[in-house]
Amino acid sequence: MCVIDQPLTASQVLQTFHHDGLYLFLGAAFTSLGVATAAFAFLGRKFNAMLFWLALFAILYGQRLWLLLGTFTLLVPSSASFERLRTSINYLVPIPGFFYFDAAGFLGSLGSRISRLLTVFFLSLFFATMAAGPKHAFELMNNLGVIACLTALLVQSVRQQAADKDFVIIRRGLIAFVACAFWDNLVRPFWPSPRIEPLGFAVLLGTLGYIAARRTLHRDQQFNEIQKELEIARRIQTDILPSAYPHSAYFQVATRYVPMTSVAGDFYDFVVANDRQAGLLIADVSGHGVPAALIASMVKLAATSQRANAADPAALLSGMNQALCGNTQNQFVTAAYVHLDVDSASLRYAAAAHPPMLLSRAGEVIPVEQNGLFLAAFPFATYSSVLLPFQPGDRLLLYTDGIIEAANAEDVEFGQHRLSALLAESRSLGPEKAADHIISTIESWSRTQNDDLTVLICDCVEPNT
């Protein structure tokens, strides 16, 4: 005799829905919370791994909760594939949980290795179930693995309580979840009652979310404080750079300074700046950021202390080297200094491991190089000066290596030859526009700015022209 399944009545559907109402709500709440948390993980200043794994943990648990409900089985026709999915998703849920604990630092130095091993274990159960169907042995292995891991986390939370107060909060959530899970798996089969594990998971998720939110807010506060301090440092560094060269009948000077970060290690100064003499210094501290900026401030002091040697570039660099040696935490400084004297119509130039100065004269660009060892490294370093005549119409260009080492998309550096051609090309422009033209050309050439950019242009002019 053939038995025909009777369709469910409306009252049976309604009864099933009422029975599952709380769990439907919790599944939706966990999933929605996970989606929102994932958005915060990706939309912040920096990708937040802890929020991401928390989001995935919540979403997977919420989806598993739905798949296990009678209401959901009314909507999806029963099939072997559906039953495999309902069972195998159990093995995916723990994976993001352990990665969360790793990202939060709760698994110690071996956290990443532990997370990867557990991932392999649970993924093996997942794929085995999808391939061979639900097996009691797989479920037993999963339950034992989860219980062992949760117990280890509880023990770890007790051991680390003094070192990390977050473990106190995490332990409460773990205890609530483990107690509810044990009730559902050990007591509920013999004493029929509503499932309470989802409620325990809600408590655990709340503690994990609190820790993640608190740490994220703390990190953002630290970031804002660092940004404020960097802004103060940037203003201080800008203040130590001369704003403009004083008006002179013989010299027109333009400078451009484009740091790679908020603060930088490039530096320039006018050691002498009067109507008949100009002493122009440019320097580049190794490294970037705050350490380089602090050393640049020391370079300023070292240069100021050598004003008595302003007319002798070799002596000025030697004095700066003595002042800096032993005080720069193993960072070194390259520098170039040129002194111009109207009365003798001469320029004296010396450098410390710095790119050569470029002299533009009568349509020709001449590199001027007179290098010694870089500053702040060798107390015995000596320097020498080169003496050249200068005349009205000459243009000098001092620059840091970020200009010639700027690389394009093919990783080709701009180079000194292109810079020389660019200096000749901009000869008809005034020093201010020429400096702008050089910087804009370098920025167009390079795919990204990987170093500070500084140029200093000095034109020697006839009075009243």
ZAMARGU-4260 file (C-alpha; in steps of 0.2 Angstrom, whole numbers, plus 5000, padded with zeros to 4 digits):
<rodrens>
0) 5000/5000/5000 | 5007/5017/4995 | 5008/5030/5009 | 5007/5048/5003 | 5014/5062/5013
5) 5001/5074/5019 | 5005/5093/5016 | 5008/5103/5032 | 4994/5113/5038 | 4995/5131/5042
10) 4994/5128/5061 | 5009/5116/5060 | 5019/5129/5051 | 5014/5142/5063 | 5018/5130/5078
15) 5036/5127/5070 | 5039/5146/5068 | 5033/5150/5086 | 5045/5136/5092 | 5060/5143/5082
20) 5056/5161/5085 | 5070/5165/5097 | 5083/5156/5087 | 5077/5164/5071 | 5080/5181/5079
25) 5097/5176/5086 | 5102/5169/5069 | 5097/5185/5061 | 5105/5195/5075 | 5122/5186/5074
30) 5122/5187/5055 | 5118/5206/5055 | 5131/5210/5068 | 5144/5200/5058 | 5140/5210/5042
35) 5141/5226/5052 | 5157/5221/5060 | 5165/5216/5044 | 5161/5233/5037 | 5170/5241/5051
40) 5185/5229/5049 | 5187/5235/5031 | 5182/5253/5032 | 5194/5258/5045 | 5210/5267/5043
45) 5219/5250/5043 | 5212/5233/5040 | 5207/5226/5057 | 5210/5207/5058 | 5202/5205/5075
50) 5186/5213/5069 | 5186/5203/5053 | 5187/5186/5062 | 5174/5191/5074 | 5163/5195/5060
55) 5165/5179/5051 | 5163/5169/5068 | 5146/5178/5070 | 5140/5175/5053 | 5144/5157/5052
60) 5136/5153/5069 | 5121/5163/5064 | 5119/5153/5047 | 5122/5137/5056 | 5109/5141/5068
65) 5096/5144/5054 | 5101/5128/5045 | 5097/5118/5060 | 5080/5125/5063 | 5064/5116/5058
70) 5057/5132/5050 | 5072/5132/5038 | 5069/5113/5033 | 5051/5118/5028 | 5058/5131/5016
75) 5071/5119/5008 | 5067/5102/5000 | 5075/5088/5009 | 5090/5081/5000 | 5107/5072/5004
80) 5116/5088/4999 | 5106/5099/5011 | 5109/5086/5025 | 5128/5086/5021 | 5128/5105/5022
85) 5119/5106/5038 | 5131/5094/5046 | 5147/5101/5038 | 5145/5119/5043 | 5147/5114/5061
90) 5165/5111/5057 | 5168/5128/5049 | 5161/5138/5064 | 5176/5136/5076 | 5189/5141/5063
95) 5187/5160/5063 | 5185/5159/5082 | 5203/5153/5084 | 5209/5166/5072 | 5201/5179/5083
100) 5210/5173/5098 | 5226/5173/5089 | 5223/5191/5082 | 5219/5196/5100 | 5235/5189/5106
105) 5227/5176/5117 | 5236/5161/5110 | 5253/5167/5114 | 5268/5166/5102 | 5262/5150/5094
110) 5245/5157/5090 | 5247/5157/5071 | 5254/5140/5071 | 5240/5133/5082 | 5227/5142/5071
115) 5233/5135/5055 | 5234/5117/5063 | 5216/5118/5069 | 5210/5125/5052 | 5217/5110/5044
120) 5209/5098/5056 | 5191/5106/5055 | 5192/5109/5036 | 5197/5090/5034 | 5181/5086/5044
125) 5171/5098/5033 | 5177/5091/5016 | 5175/5073/5022 | 5157/5076/5027 | 5153/5085/5010
130) 5161/5070/5001 | 5155/5055/5012 | 5140/5062/5021 | 5137/5064/5040 | 5147/5052/5050
135) 5146/5049/5069 | 5165/5048/5070 | 5167/5065/5062 | 5154/5073/5074 | 5163/5065/5089
140) 5180/5071/5083 | 5173/5088/5081 | 5165/5088/5098 | 5181/5082/5106 | 5192/5095/5097
145) 5180/5109/5102 | 5179/5104/5120 | 5198/5102/5121 | 5201/5119/5113 | 5189/5128/5124
150) 5196/5120/5140 | 5213/5126/5134 | 5207/5143/5132 | 5199/5143/5149 | 5215/5137/5157
155) 5225/5150/5147 | 5213/5164/5153 | 5216/5159/5171 | 5235/5159/5169 | 5236/5175/5160
160) 5223/5185/5171 | 5237/5195/5180 | 5246/5199/5163 | 5230/5204/5153 | 5214/5209/5161
165) 5205/5206/5145 | 5206/5187/5149 | 5195/5190/5164 | 5181/5196/5152 | 5184/5183/5139
170) 5184/5169/5153 | 5166/5174/5158 | 5160/5173/5140 | 5169/5156/5138 | 5162/5149/5154
175) 5144/5154/5149 | 5146/5146/5132 | 5154/5130/5138 | 5141/5128/5151 | 5127/5130/5139
180) 5135/5119/5126 | 5138/5105/5139 | 5120/5107/5145 | 5113/5105/5127 | 5125/5090/5123
185) 5125/5080/5140 | 5109/5085/5149 | 5096/5090/5136 | 5096/5073/5128 | 5089/5065/5144
190) 5079/5080/5150 | 5070/5089/5136 | 5071/5107/5137 | 5074/5122/5125 | 5092/5124/5117
195) 5102/5136/5127 | 5119/5135/5118 | 5114/5150/5106 | 5111/5160/5122 | 5129/5156/5128
200) 5136/5160/5111 | 5127/5177/5113 | 5136/5180/5129 | 5153/5174/5122 | 5150/5185/5106
205) 5146/5200/5117 | 5163/5198/5127 | 5173/5196/5111 | 5164/5211/5103 | 5168/5221/5119
210) 5186/5217/5118 | 5187/5220/5100 | 5178/5237/5101 | 5188/5243/5116 | 5205/5238/5108
215) 5200/5246/5091 | 5195/5262/5100 | 5211/5262/5110 | 5221/5260/5094 | 5211/5274/5086
220) 5215/5285/5101 | 5233/5281/5100 | 5233/5285/5081 | 5225/5302/5084 | 5237/5306/5098
225) 5252/5301/5086 | 5245/5312/5072 | 5243/5327/5084 | 5261/5324/5090 | 5267/5323/5072
230) 5258/5339/5067 | 5267/5348/5081 | 5283/5340/5075 | 5280/5345/5057 | 5277/5363/5063
235) 5292/5363/5073 | 5303/5357/5059 | 5295/5369/5047 | 5299/5383/5059 | 5318/5378/5059
240) 5319/5380/5040 | 5321/5398/5034 | 5305/5404/5026 | 5313/5415/5012 | 5330/5422/5008
245) 5332/5440/5013 | 5330/5453/4999 | 5347/5455/4990 | 5353/5465/4975 | 5364/5451/4970
250) 5356/5434/4974 | 5339/5427/4971 | 5336/5411/4981 | 5321/5399/4980 | 5318/5383/4990
255) 5306/5369/4989 | 5304/5356/5002 | 5292/5341/5000 | 5294/5328/5014 | 5289/5310/5011
260) 5280/5309/5028 | 5274/5322/5040 | 5292/5325/5046 | 5308/5321/5037 | 5327/5321/5037
265) 5330/5334/5023 | 5336/5351/5029 | 5342/5367/5021 | 5348/5384/5029 | 5356/5401/5025
270) 5371/5401/5036 | 5375/5418/5028 | 5362/5429/5020 | 5367/5447/5017 | 5368/5458/5002
275) 5385/5454/4997 | 5388/5436/5003 | 5377/5420/5003 | 5381/5404/5012 | 5369/5390/5007
280) 5368/5373/5016 | 5358/5358/5011 | 5358/5341/5021 | 5350/5324/5020 | 5349/5313/5036
285) 5348/5294/5033 | 5331/5286/5036 | 5314/5295/5037 | 5301/5301/5049 | 5303/5307/5067
290) 5321/5300/5070 | 5328/5308/5054 | 5319/5324/5059 | 5327/5325/5076 | 5344/5323/5068
295) 5340/5337/5056 | 5337/5348/5071 | 5354/5343/5077 | 5361/5348/5060 | 5353/5365/5062
300) 5362/5367/5078 | 5378/5361/5071 | 5378/5373/5057 | 5373/5387/5068 | 5388/5384/5079
305) 5400/5385/5063 | 5394/5403/5057 | 5412/5409/5061 | 5418/5397/5047 | 5404/5402/5035
310) 5417/5408/5021 | 5427/5392/5022 | 5415/5377/5017 | 5428/5364/5021 | 5430/5371/5039
315) 5412/5372/5041 | 5408/5354/5037 | 5423/5348/5048 | 5416/5358/5062 | 5398/5351/5059
320) 5406/5333/5058 | 5414/5335/5075 | 5398/5342/5083 | 5388/5327/5076 | 5399/5312/5079
325) 5393/5301/5092 | 5376/5310/5094 | 5366/5303/5080 | 5362/5285/5085 | 5372/5278/5070
330) 5363/5288/5057 | 5373/5298/5045 | 5371/5315/5036 | 5376/5320/5019 | 5378/5339/5016
335) 5383/5352/5003 | 5388/5370/5006 | 5392/5384/4995 | 5398/5401/4999 | 5396/5416/4987
340) 5406/5432/4988 | 5402/5447/4977 | 5417/5456/4981 | 5429/5442/4975 | 5417/5436/4962
345) 5420/5418/4968 | 5411/5403/4975 | 5418/5390/4987 | 5410/5373/4988 | 5412/5358/4998
350) 5402/5342/5001 | 5400/5327/5012 | 5395/5312/5002 | 5381/5323/4994 | 5375/5323/4975
355) 5385/5336/4965 | 5380/5354/4964 | 5374/5359/4947 | 5380/5376/4939 | 5371/5383/4925
360) 5381/5395/4915 | 5379/5402/4897 | 5368/5388/4891 | 5379/5374/4899 | 5376/5364/4915
365) 5392/5359/4924 | 5392/5347/4939 | 5403/5353/4953 | 5409/5339/4965 | 5421/5340/4979
370) 5416/5326/4991 | 5422/5320/5008 | 5415/5307/5019 | 5397/5309/5026 | 5395/5318/5042
375) 5392/5311/5060 | 5401/5294/5057 | 5420/5297/5056 | 5428/5309/5068 | 5444/5309/5057
380) 5435/5314/5041 | 5442/5329/5032 | 5435/5340/5019 | 5442/5351/5005 | 5434/5366/4995
385) 5434/5370/4977 | 5436/5388/4972 | 5427/5394/4956 | 5423/5411/4949 | 5405/5416/4947
390) 5397/5429/4937 | 5380/5437/4934 | 5368/5425/4925 | 5375/5410/4934 | 5362/5398/4942
395) 5366/5386/4956 | 5356/5370/4960 | 5358/5361/4977 | 5346/5346/4979 | 5345/5330/4989
400) 5346/5312/4982 | 5327/5310/4983 | 5327/5321/4967 | 5338/5310/4956 | 5333/5293/4964
405) 5314/5296/4960 | 5309/5280/4950 | 5295/5279/4937 | 5284/5264/4934 | 5298/5254/4925
410) 5309/5257/4940 | 5320/5269/4930 | 5328/5283/4941 | 5326/5301/4936 | 5345/5303/4937
415) 5357/5317/4936 | 5357/5319/4917 | 5339/5322/4917 | 5340/5334/4931 | 5354/5344/4921
420) 5343/5344/4906 | 5328/5350/4916 | 5339/5364/4924 | 5344/5370/4907 | 5326/5369/4901
425) 5320/5380/4915 | 5334/5393/4912 | 5321/5406/4906 | 5311/5404/4921 | 5314/5414/4937
430) 5320/5404/4952 | 5303/5402/4960 | 5295/5395/4945 | 5310/5385/4940 | 5310/5376/4958
435) 5291/5373/4955 | 5295/5365/4938 | 5308/5354/4945 | 5297/5347/4959 | 5282/5345/4948
440) 5292/5336/4935 | 5299/5324/4948 | 5282/5321/4955 | 5275/5317/4938 | 5290/5305/4934
445) 5289/5295/4950 | 5275/5282/4953 | 5276/5285/4972 | 5286/5296/4983 | 5299/5286/4992
450) 5310/5299/4998 | 5310/5318/5004 | 5312/5330/4990 | 5322/5346/4992 | 5329/5359/4980
455) 5338/5375/4982 | 5341/5387/4967 | 5352/5402/4968 | 5353/5415/4954 | 5367/5427/4953
460) 5360/5444/4946 | 5366/5461/4941 | 5360/5474/4954 | 5344/5483/4949 | 5339/5470/4936
</rodrens>
